[in-house]
């Protein structure tokens, strides 16, 4: 049974991991008869957003503690994630991923990836093990690895930024997956395009199937 690591960064699309993408990724792994373990950085989120008003609050929340809501408590700090223990790693997206895992939502092409995330991505890449990324997360993988092929859908500004990192972009429609088989990088657009929750389920399932076909 293949083992997937899934990296989250909180609970909620505006300040943490996108919940639909996270849950559908876990479901896709399970329904494809694989196992998953969930990880998150043990650090404060960039900020906390009231998802009803969409306004920032004065609260502080920890990424690991918040992601534990999605994981039902079965989660480990990102420092415990080692590429040698897993067959693949997957990063769901969300605006929070672009604030917490790297700073693209705040600094654009000057974005900084947090060290533990960069370590994980480089470890899996060096081991030639698949890296999956949904929604905005492919931008982060391009920022780290440079010369790879990804998709973020069709958004021209994001595509230009991705290409400035040295990556190649392929436009996609909803639920499609781009498989960079040489670099073992697999990406799908999710909420970078208009989507229903059913579309997100299909994106996640197609992504996991593409990874399994290339293990």
C-alpha positions as CSV (number, residue, x, y, z in Angstrom):
1,X,0.0,0.0,0.0
2,X,1.5,3.3,-1.1
3,X,2.0,6.0,1.5
4,X,1.3,9.7,0.9
5,X,2.3,12.7,3.1
6,X,-0.1,15.6,3.0
7,X,1.1,19.0,4.1
8,X,-1.5,21.5,5.5
9,X,-1.1,24.9,7.1
10,X,-4.3,25.6,9.0
11,X,-8.0,25.3,8.4
12,X,-9.8,27.7,6.1
13,X,-9.2,29.0,2.6
14,X,-8.4,32.6,3.5
15,X,-5.8,32.0,6.3
16,X,-4.9,28.3,6.1
17,X,-5.3,25.2,3.9
18,X,-8.4,25.1,1.6
19,X,-10.7,22.7,3.4
20,X,-12.4,21.2,0.3
21,X,-9.0,20.6,-1.4
22,X,-7.6,19.1,1.8
23,X,-10.5,16.7,2.5
24,X,-10.9,15.7,-1.1
25,X,-7.2,14.9,-1.3
26,X,-7.4,12.7,1.7
27,X,-10.5,11.0,0.3
28,X,-8.9,10.4,-3.0
29,X,-5.8,8.8,-1.4
30,X,-8.1,6.5,0.7
31,X,-10.3,5.6,-2.2
32,X,-7.3,4.7,-4.3
33,X,-6.4,2.2,-1.6
34,X,-3.4,4.1,-0.2
35,X,-2.5,5.5,3.2
36,X,-1.9,9.1,4.2
37,X,-0.2,10.9,7.1
38,X,-0.8,14.6,7.7
39,X,1.7,17.2,8.6
40,X,1.8,21.0,9.2
41,X,4.3,23.6,10.4
42,X,4.2,24.1,14.2
43,X,4.1,27.9,14.0
44,X,1.6,30.8,14.0
45,X,-0.5,31.5,10.9
46,X,0.3,34.8,9.1
47,X,-3.0,36.1,10.4
48,X,-6.5,34.9,11.2
49,X,-9.5,35.7,9.0
50,X,-13.2,35.6,10.0
51,X,-14.4,33.6,7.1
52,X,-17.9,35.0,7.4
53,X,-17.0,38.7,7.2
54,X,-13.7,38.0,5.4
55,X,-12.0,40.5,7.8
56,X,-8.8,40.0,9.7
57,X,-9.1,39.5,13.5
58,X,-6.7,40.1,16.4
59,X,-6.4,36.4,17.1
60,X,-3.4,34.2,16.9
61,X,-3.7,30.6,15.7
62,X,-1.2,27.9,15.2
63,X,-1.0,26.1,11.8
64,X,-0.5,22.7,13.4
65,X,-3.3,23.1,15.9
66,X,-5.7,24.4,13.2
67,X,-4.8,21.8,10.7
68,X,-5.5,19.2,13.4
69,X,-9.2,20.1,12.9
70,X,-9.1,18.6,9.4
71,X,-6.9,15.7,10.5
72,X,-9.2,14.9,13.5
73,X,-6.1,15.2,15.6
74,X,-4.0,12.7,13.8
75,X,-1.3,15.0,12.6
76,X,2.5,15.6,13.1
77,X,4.7,18.7,12.9
78,X,6.3,19.2,9.6
79,X,9.8,18.7,11.1
80,X,8.8,15.0,11.4
81,X,8.2,14.5,7.7
82,X,11.0,12.6,5.9
83,X,10.9,11.7,2.2
84,X,12.3,8.3,3.0
85,X,9.2,7.3,4.9
86,X,6.7,8.1,2.0
87,X,6.1,7.4,-1.7
88,X,4.8,10.9,-2.5
89,X,3.9,14.2,-0.9
90,X,0.9,16.4,-1.7
91,X,0.3,20.1,-1.0
92,X,-3.4,21.4,-1.1
93,X,-3.8,25.1,-1.8
94,X,-5.8,28.0,-0.5
95,X,-4.9,31.7,0.1
96,X,-3.5,30.6,3.4
97,X,-1.0,28.4,1.7
98,X,0.3,31.5,-0.2
99,X,0.7,33.3,3.2
100,X,1.9,30.6,5.5
101,X,3.9,28.0,3.5
102,X,5.3,30.8,1.2
103,X,4.6,34.5,1.0
104,X,3.4,34.8,-2.6
105,X,0.1,36.4,-1.6
106,X,2.1,39.1,0.2
107,X,5.2,39.5,-1.8
108,X,4.5,38.2,-5.3
109,X,7.6,37.0,-7.2
110,X,9.8,38.0,-4.2
111,X,8.0,35.3,-2.2
112,X,10.0,33.3,0.4
113,X,9.3,29.7,1.1
114,X,9.5,28.6,4.7
115,X,12.6,26.5,5.3
116,X,10.9,23.3,6.4
117,X,8.6,23.3,3.3
118,X,11.6,23.9,1.0
119,X,13.5,21.0,2.7
120,X,10.6,18.6,2.2
121,X,10.1,19.5,-1.5
122,X,13.8,19.2,-2.2
123,X,14.1,15.9,-0.4
124,X,11.3,14.4,-2.4
125,X,12.6,15.8,-5.6
126,X,16.1,14.5,-4.9
127,X,14.7,11.1,-4.2
128,X,12.7,11.3,-7.5
129,X,9.5,10.8,-5.6
130,X,6.2,12.4,-6.8
131,X,5.2,15.9,-5.6
132,X,1.5,16.8,-6.0
133,X,0.2,20.4,-5.7
134,X,-3.3,21.8,-6.0
135,X,-4.6,25.3,-6.7
136,X,-2.0,28.0,-5.8
137,X,0.5,25.4,-4.4
138,X,2.1,24.7,-7.8
139,X,3.5,28.3,-7.7
140,X,5.4,27.3,-4.6
141,X,6.8,24.2,-6.2
142,X,7.9,26.3,-9.2
143,X,9.5,28.9,-6.8
144,X,11.5,26.1,-5.2
145,X,12.5,23.9,-8.2
146,X,12.5,26.4,-11.1
147,X,12.7,24.3,-14.2
148,X,9.6,22.2,-14.0
149,X,6.2,22.1,-15.8
150,X,3.0,23.0,-13.9
151,X,-0.5,24.4,-14.2
152,X,-2.4,27.0,-12.3
153,X,-5.3,27.1,-14.8
154,X,-5.4,30.2,-17.1
155,X,-4.6,33.2,-14.9
156,X,-2.2,35.4,-16.9
157,X,-0.6,37.2,-14.0
158,X,0.1,34.0,-12.0
159,X,1.4,32.3,-15.2
160,X,3.8,35.2,-15.8
161,X,5.1,34.9,-12.3
162,X,5.5,31.1,-12.6
163,X,7.5,31.6,-15.8
164,X,9.7,34.2,-14.1
165,X,10.8,31.4,-11.8
166,X,12.0,29.4,-14.8
167,X,9.1,27.1,-14.9
168,X,6.9,26.1,-18.0
169,X,3.2,26.6,-17.7
170,X,0.4,24.7,-19.5
171,X,-3.1,26.1,-19.5
172,X,-5.7,23.7,-18.3
173,X,-9.5,23.3,-17.9
174,X,-11.1,22.3,-14.6
175,X,-10.2,18.8,-13.3
176,X,-7.2,18.4,-15.6
177,X,-3.8,17.4,-14.3
178,X,-0.4,18.3,-15.7
179,X,2.1,15.5,-15.2
180,X,5.8,16.6,-15.4
181,X,7.0,13.0,-15.5
182,X,10.7,13.8,-15.7
183,X,10.5,15.9,-12.5
184,X,7.7,13.8,-10.9
185,X,5.6,17.0,-10.3
186,X,1.8,16.7,-10.7
187,X,-0.4,19.8,-10.6
188,X,-4.1,20.6,-11.0
189,X,-5.9,24.0,-10.9
190,X,-8.9,23.5,-8.4
191,X,-10.1,26.9,-7.2
192,X,-7.7,28.8,-9.5
193,X,-10.7,28.3,-11.9
194,X,-14.4,28.5,-11.1
195,X,-15.2,25.2,-9.5
196,X,-17.9,23.2,-7.6
197,X,-17.0,20.9,-4.7
198,X,-17.5,18.1,-7.2
199,X,-14.8,19.6,-9.5
200,X,-12.5,19.7,-6.5
201,X,-13.1,16.0,-5.8
202,X,-12.3,15.2,-9.4
203,X,-9.2,17.3,-9.4
204,X,-7.9,15.5,-6.3
205,X,-8.8,12.1,-7.6
206,X,-7.2,12.7,-11.0
207,X,-4.1,14.1,-9.3
208,X,-3.7,11.0,-7.0
209,X,-4.3,8.6,-9.9
210,X,-1.7,10.4,-12.0
211,X,0.8,10.1,-9.2
212,X,0.1,6.4,-8.8
213,X,0.5,5.8,-12.5
214,X,4.0,7.3,-12.2
215,X,5.3,5.6,-9.0
